[in-house]
Every structure is written in C-alpha cells, then in structure tokens.
Amino acid sequence: MSDTFNQAVKIIRSAGVIIYPTETFWGLGGLGTSAEVVKRIRSLKGRPMHKPFPLIAGSLKQALEFVSFNNAGLELAQSLWPASLSILARASNLLAEGVRDNKGLVSIRIPPHLETARLCLAAGAPLIATSANLSGEKPCAEKKELNPDLVKSADMVVEMDQPPEGRLPSTLVRVAGPGRIEILREGRFSRNELESRGWIAV
C-alpha cells in the first residue's frame, strides 16, 4: 500500500475528514460511525440538519455489519453491487445519527471504484460519501474545481489512480417488494438498466 493510502487510513481512523475520489465525483467523508465526523462535515458543507449523509462500504460483508436489508433488498445488493446504485437500508446503532433519516434508514452503496472500496475496508467502517462541495454548489469531477476553503479545512485530499468520471451521481432506490423498486433519484445506473436486470420500477 502506498504512503498516501496509509496516511488516509490513519486520518480516517482518527476521526479525521478527507476529500477523496469516488466513481462519480470527489467526495467529502470520514467514519460513518462518528458523530464528531458527521458534525464536522455538516459544518464544512453548510448542509441542513434534516439531510442525512450517504455512505459507501467496501464489500457487502462490511455493509451488513452496519445495515440490514429485507430479503428483496439483500437480493438487489447481491445481484448488482458494486455499482453506482445506492440502496436505502435499515441502519444499525453503530452508525452515527446524522447518516440516518427520521425513519432509521441510510443510503449505502459499494462503489465500482476499487481503491475507494479498499479504503473503506482498511478504515474498518463505511465512509460518509457526500459530494465535496459547499451546500448548493455543483459537485466536482476534477480536483482543480474543488472549493479552496473546503480543501484547506479537510485533513487530507487523497489522490488515487482512478479519478472521478463525473456526469451523474449514483442512482438511489428503495426496495418496494420482491423484484420491485422505487427510484428516488435516477443517476448513473439507469431505469432501463435496472429493468433489464429484472427489477420493476414502480
């Protein structure tokens, strides 16, 4: 592992905040289990209190240590992850309050970005994966687009071999039943792709 990767892991485990690439955009994150990290990221972004933060995990096994699915949700995750597909799941008490909505649900995905997934596994917990921009600003696909104040306030900007591809965010879905999903936000994983995999969008 590179010195950069090891430094990033050390910062994350110490409840630090990093800016890092995902398959979509640059992300702002840290441990999804830390209320301190949630509070700091919310302050850095200026994000409203009622908006929870999404998470990424390094593997399905890791995700299931922190969230739970019903049978249909588990089938969806097993069949489609890793992908730019975020699924609403039941959050465990291990996760910080700020990543859960008022129903106890959290948005989580396993990204098709091998280095970022590996970072989650090395950190030992899912990472907050909100876009690295101030609330209301556009997400950034290129490092040069990052807000200078945000860069200065984070503990580290983690550069990886695979840069963000931009274009669209992940698709967010809620499992409505066996083989049925509700698309809450259509993004990189299209409705047609979901339906071609046997999932009916309702």
C-alpha positions in Angstrom: 0.0 0.0 0.0 1.2 3.5 -0.8 2.2 6.1 1.8 -0.8 8.2 0.7 -3.2 5.4 1.2 -1.8 4.6 4.7 -1.9 8.2 5.7 -5.5 8.5 4.6 -6.5 5.4 6.6 -4.7 6.8 9.7 -6.6 10.1 9.4 -9.9 8.3 8.9 -9.4 6.1 11.9 -8.5 9.1 14.0 -11.9 10.7 13.2 -10.5 13.0 10.5 -12.1 14.3 7.4 -10.8 13.6 3.9 -11.6 14.6 0.3 -11.3 11.6 -1.9 -12.4 10.4 -5.4 -15.4 8.1 -5.9 -16.6 6.8 -9.3 -18.9 9.8 -9.7 -17.4 12.9 -8.1 -15.0 14.0 -5.4 -16.4 13.0 -2.0 -16.1 14.5 1.4 -16.0 11.9 4.1 -14.9 10.1 7.2 -16.2 7.4 9.5 -19.9 6.9 9.3 -19.8 5.7 12.9 -18.5 9.0 14.3 -20.9 11.7 15.5 -18.0 14.1 15.6 -17.2 13.5 12.0 -20.8 13.9 10.9 -21.0 17.2 12.8 -17.7 18.5 11.3 -18.7 17.6 7.7 -22.1 19.1 8.1 -20.4 22.3 9.3 -17.9 22.3 6.4 -20.6 21.9 3.8 -23.2 24.0 5.4 -25.6 21.1 5.0 -29.1 21.4 6.6 -29.6 19.3 9.7 -32.6 17.4 8.2 -30.5 15.9 5.3 -28.6 12.7 6.3 -25.3 11.7 4.7 -25.0 8.8 2.3 -22.4 6.0 2.9 -20.2 3.8 0.9 -18.9 0.4 2.0 -16.0 -1.7 0.8 -17.9 -5.0 0.5 -21.3 -6.5 1.1 -19.9 -8.2 4.2 -18.8 -4.9 5.6 -22.1 -3.2 4.7 -24.1 -5.9 6.6 -22.1 -5.2 9.7 -23.7 -1.8 9.8 -27.0 -2.0 8.0 -29.7 -4.6 7.4 -31.9 -5.4 4.4 -35.1 -7.3 3.9 -34.9 -10.3 1.6 -35.6 -8.3 -1.5 -33.1 -5.7 -0.6 -30.4 -8.2 0.0 -31.1 -9.8 -3.3 -30.8 -6.5 -5.0 -27.5 -5.8 -3.3 -26.1 -9.2 -4.0 -27.0 -9.1 -7.7 -26.0 -5.6 -8.6 -23.2 -4.3 -6.3 -20.6 -3.0 -6.7 -22.3 -0.3 -8.7 -23.3 3.4 -8.7 -26.5 2.2 -7.0 -27.4 3.5 -3.5 -30.0 1.4 -1.6 -32.0 2.6 1.4 -31.3 0.2 4.2 -32.0 -0.1 8.0 -29.2 1.5 9.9 -27.7 -0.2 12.9 -26.9 1.7 16.1 -23.3 1.5 15.2 -23.8 4.3 12.7 -23.9 7.9 13.7 -27.3 9.6 14.0 -26.5 12.1 11.2 -26.4 9.4 8.5 -29.8 8.0 9.4 -33.1 9.7 8.4 -36.0 10.1 10.7 -37.2 6.5 9.9 -33.8 5.0 10.8 -32.8 4.4 7.2 -29.5 5.1 5.5 -28.4 5.3 1.8 -25.5 3.0 1.1 -23.6 1.6 -1.9 -20.5 -0.4 -2.7 -18.8 1.8 -5.4 -17.2 0.3 -8.5 -14.1 2.2 -7.6 -11.6 -0.4 -6.3 -9.3 2.0 -4.4 -12.1 3.7 -2.6 -13.7 0.4 -1.7 -10.4 -0.7 -0.3 -10.2 2.5 1.7 -13.5 1.6 3.4 -12.2 -1.9 4.3 -8.9 -0.6 5.7 -10.8 2.1 7.7 -12.9 -0.6 9.3 -16.3 1.1 8.7 -18.4 2.6 5.9 -17.4 6.1 4.9 -19.6 9.2 4.5 -19.7 9.9 0.8 -21.2 13.3 0.4 -20.0 15.4 -2.6 -17.0 17.6 -1.8 -18.7 21.0 -2.3 -20.4 23.6 -0.3 -24.2 23.0 0.0 -25.8 24.4 -3.1 -22.7 24.3 -5.3 -22.1 21.8 -8.1 -20.2 18.6 -7.3 -16.7 18.4 -8.7 -15.3 15.8 -11.1 -11.8 17.4 -11.3 -9.5 18.3 -8.4 -9.0 21.8 -9.7 -12.7 22.5 -9.3 -12.7 21.8 -5.5 -13.5 24.8 -3.3 -10.2 26.1 -1.9 -11.7 26.7 1.6 -13.0 23.2 1.7 -9.6 21.8 0.7 -8.0 23.9 3.4 -10.4 22.7 6.0 -10.2 19.0 5.3 -7.3 17.0 6.8 -6.2 15.5 3.5 -7.0 15.4 -0.2 -6.5 11.8 -1.2 -5.4 11.3 -4.8 -5.9 7.9 -6.4 -5.1 6.3 -9.8 -8.8 6.3 -10.8 -10.2 9.8 -10.9 -14.0 10.6 -10.7 -15.8 10.2 -14.0 -18.4 12.9 -13.3 -21.6 13.2 -15.4 -24.2 11.8 -12.9 -24.4 10.8 -9.2 -25.4 7.4 -8.1 -28.9 6.2 -8.5 -30.9 6.0 -5.2 -33.6 3.3 -4.8 -35.9 2.0 -2.2 -36.9 -1.7 -2.4 -40.7 -1.8 -2.6 -41.0 -5.6 -2.6 -39.7 -8.8 -4.4 -38.4 -7.6 -7.8 -39.8 -4.1 -7.3 -38.0 -0.9 -6.6 -38.9 2.8 -6.3 -36.3 5.1 -7.9 -35.9 8.1 -5.6 -33.1 9.6 -7.7 -32.1 8.4 -11.2 -28.4 8.7 -11.9 -25.7 6.7 -13.4 -27.5 3.4 -13.0 -30.4 4.0 -15.3 -34.0 2.8 -15.1 -33.6 0.8 -18.3 -30.5 -1.0 -16.8 -32.4 -1.8 -13.6 -35.3 -3.2 -15.6 -33.0 -5.2 -17.8 -31.7 -6.9 -14.7 -35.2 -7.9 -13.8 -36.2 -5.1 -11.4 -39.6 -3.4 -12.0 -39.5 0.3 -11.2 -42.8 1.4 -9.5 
